[in-house]
């Protein structure tokens, strides 16, 4: 999900300058005030802004890093990000290794996570879900250099960790919600299966604001856990830390993708060519051209006949991570509950279907009235404007419409006077128009000022939301000139 950025009134920094949209907007505002282009005179800077503009300014880490992060762009591949971080302090290289999405799945933003690893306040190196194996491998290599680096100053505790763990539900201290219902949003003719999910938060002690993300701890498919047990030839009731092996496989460890540590374990248990292959996979190589498709079950089958000790096997796996979803509801409209919009992920690899862990858990397996562990991940600069009169433009195809449903519900409940323009797209208008009746009612009431639609499979040529935006570019520009905030929600690399 991208951030909301109001357009600057004056543009002094060229579009070709090496800054993110947020950095360019801030710099334009700063320079406009500095030279009094808007007649307001010089604007006083905050202490943080002043410090950031001073070359070699001191920071809590004792290095001279200026705080610039040219790698903080989710579209730049890891190798290029690491090049951009060459010559920078180790903690900044660690930040460059992150996926740069500030998605909060690790419980932090990218910068806080890297700083806490650097100061050894966070020991887990595999929490960056969108970065996957690439990020984990790079962090491991950088962490090995940590002992050679100068002593790290104590980091400033990030806001997300400032409250006592017992008082605020979080990733490390989740609350208990109750799964209520699932309702299919698309028709039977659709190529996808998308669900509207409702979760009860009564008694969970959870508050949220529209724009926030909702974290939940899913469970693996029991059928997949049983297939792993059969491939291991291990008893389901083998004791693991006071629980059974089958229970741990269902709710304790990730079964996809196969982690490097599992291949390292296999390299200890075999010899010859198979050992070399296992070592190559553990090092991130792809000796057979199938590394990207190897989940835990496929890895066991690849090294068939090897029977690792169940405890050693579990220790070699990554913990099952929580999943984050954009919240699709407003607490002002449905207090005490939260709504999500979830695409079921299912795709074939060889003779077996691979399942999205959380999406199939929510869409197919969990029963109504079942408790589940949940928390809210506050948004990073993705919320409604402070001024309710500010117009907003929302671009959210597919499940990216979720936070904008929440925005519209909130603005309707608060009777905000600002205009609202939604761009929505999917494959077919006949079966993929999520929340069609709701949006029609909002248009009739005047809450939804404009609704622009794009259907990629309705015509001979594919047509997307960006194509619709080009068609109405003059009107879009007029809204921007009126100070509209623009929001984008969708695929982190392509849509944003």
Secondary structure, DSSP 8 states (H G I E B T S, - for coil): ----EE--SS--S-TTSS--HHHHHHHHHHHHHHTTTTSS------HHHHHHHSTT---TTSS------TT--TTS-HHHHHHHTTTS-HHHHHHHHS-S----TTSS-HHHHHHHHHTTS---S---TTTHHHHHHHHHHHHHTGGGS---------GGGSS-TTTS-BTTB-EEEEEEEEEE-S-TT-SS-EEEEEEE-TTS-----TT-EEEE-----HHHHHHHHHHHT--TT-EETTEEHHHHHHHTB--SS--HHHHHHHHHH--HHHHHHHHHHHTT--TTS-GGG--HHHHHHHTTT----HHHHHHTS-B---EEEEB-S-TTTSTTEEEEEEE--EEEETTEEEE-HHHHIIIII--TTEEEEEEEE--SS-S--SSTTS-EEEE--GGGGHHHHHHHHHHHHHT--S-EEEEEEES-TTT--TTHHHHHHHHHHTSS-EEEEEESSSSSS---HHHHHHHTHHHHHHHHHTT-EEEE-S-TTTT-
